[in-house]
Amino acid sequence: MKRIIIICSLLICAAVANAQNVETFDSNTFGWIESVEKDGSAIIVEGVMRLEGKNALDDIWSLKAGSSQIITSCYAPFDPQKNFTFKCDAVAKKINDKGFFGLIFDYMDDYNYSAFYIFKGDKNAMVLYQRVKDNEIIGQRLSDLKLKEKKNAAFAFELRSSFDRVEFYCNDMKAMEVRYNPIQYCGVGFGVFGQQSVDFDNVQFIQ
């Protein structure tokens, strides 16, 4: 009986700990901040974080073009130098070639971070990895992404960090893996560049 009580207590503690690392945007639990340029917005509305850009993307390979640029971020309650998982749900109004959106991680500030983005390529949807340092793109990779829906496309995003690798999953499928770029900062968030509208919700940090 004593053993059962101890096990139950541990399960309750684990559940409480996990609850503290969940953001549903019904309240601004983690103190999200916004950075907006070129006619865009990042607001909590109807229990989701909505990022919307109105100026279409000029150049996907540059963050200095005349398009909308929206980043919302927080410093989350986990140790970035230990294994962790960052999950969230997202719904994009339309997958197009006028803008891209995705997860931001290893965020120090608006000029230093890494990200995985989704956008429409020539034939398929694409995943773009970018590493930004001092507002310059210092590394990037591309891979295809199989998507059935182009309008109101729903995503379950998952970023897994372990030792020397970061894995990005989209709807339970591994979309990309990046190695040998150790994460230093617990800053995470979302980004929209160009003409795009995306709702983010059900954010979880697991460690």
Buried (B, 14 or more C-beta within 10 A) or exposed (E): EEEEEEEEEEEEEEEEEEEEBBBEBEEEBBEBBBBBBBBBBBEBEEEBBBBBBBBBBEEBEEBEBEBBBBBBBBBBEBEBEEEBBBBBBBBBBBBBBBBBBBBBBBBBEBEBBBBBBBBBBEEEBBBBBBBBEEEEEEEBEEBEBEBEEEEEBEBBBBBBBEEEEBBBBBBEEEBBBBEEBEBEBBBBBBBBBBBBBBBBBBBBBBB
